[in-house]
Amino acid sequence: MIEITLDMEMLKKKMSSKELAQLIDITPANLSILKNGKAKGIRFSTLEKICEALDCQPGDIIKYVK
């Protein structure tokens, strides 16, 4: 199972969902879908923007759990 820990990184950086959505140019609704693990996939370009905005690595926001 893939677990999305985006909310934890956002808390560490003290960034709101609205602020992150604006920075990475996606809708707050789509960010919510991603944060809640409801997304079927993520584009590398979106992942890159998230990592840039939060100054993190992909592994900081996406985890594999058995």
N, C-alpha and C positions, 0 to 999 in steps of 0.2 A: 504494500500500500504506500502511496506517495502522500506525505503530509506537508501541508503548506504552513510555514511558520512566519509568514509575512507580518502578521500583527505583532509578533514579538519584536521583530526588527524595527517596526514603526514605533513601538513603545520605547525602545532603547534610544532611538533618534528623536523622540518627542515630536513625531510628525503625525498629523491627522490624515484620515483617509481623503478628505477633500483636498488637502494640500498636495498629497502624493499624486492623486488623480490629475490635478492640474499640471504638476511637474512632468509627468510621463505622458500626458495628452491622451488619457482614456476617460471614459465616463465613470463617475462614482459607482454606478450600478455594476459596470464590468469589473471594477476593482473589488467590489463586494463579493461578486461571484468567485473571483480568484482567491480572495482571502478566506472564503468559507469552504474552499476545496471543491466547489461545484463545477469548476471549469474542466473541460475535456482536454485542454491543452493550453500552451502559452507560446507565443512567438518569441524567438530568440531576441528580436529587436525590442520587444516589450520587457523581457527579462533583463536585457542590457540596460534599458532606461531605469528600471527599478533599482538595479544594483548601483548604477551611477548616482541616483537620487539619494539612496540610503547608505552609500559608501560601504557596500557589503559584497560578498561573493554569492553566487547562485546557491551554494551549499548552505548558506546561512538562512535561506528562506524556503528551500525545498529539501525534504528529508525522506529517506526510504525507511519504512518501518515494517518489519516482518509480521 
